[in-house]
Amino acid sequence: MLLGTLLRRLHDERFAGEILLGLGDITLATRVEAAGRSFGESAADYAAGACARFSEGASDEDWLALMTALERGADPAATCLRAMVDWSLKQDAAAAAPQEGGCGCGGHGGCGGHGDGPA
């Protein structure tokens, strides 16, 4: 299946579930479902959004890793989906992780909790 076809069909909940399970990684499918729920999305919407987020925010190194994976993978669309979803899950986990000082300011103030930001 071509990647463009895959991306268009990801908005079909049943298809998305089948393709995610078809990757043979139940842990990934479960993580996608949980991530989607945390954003008020279905697994299908999360997977489609993950591909869009990758194309907009991935670094050169991320793209190189994807190209390397595509060279080794038997199914380019599935390989691409897996890489983009995994990248998105990692980005979301990093954004949700508590930063230094237990807040989202990264210790740079602005949260009012470090004595150097607005109260």
Secondary structure as GFF3:
##gff-version 3
##sequence-region A 1 119
A	DSSP	alpha_helix	3	9	.	.	.	ID=ss1
A	DSSP	alpha_helix	13	22	.	.	.	ID=ss2
A	DSSP	alpha_helix	26	38	.	.	.	ID=ss3
A	DSSP	alpha_helix	43	57	.	.	.	ID=ss4
A	DSSP	alpha_helix	60	72	.	.	.	ID=ss5
A	DSSP	alpha_helix	76	96	.	.	.	ID=ss6
A	DSSP	three_ten_helix	100	102	.	.	.	ID=ss7
###
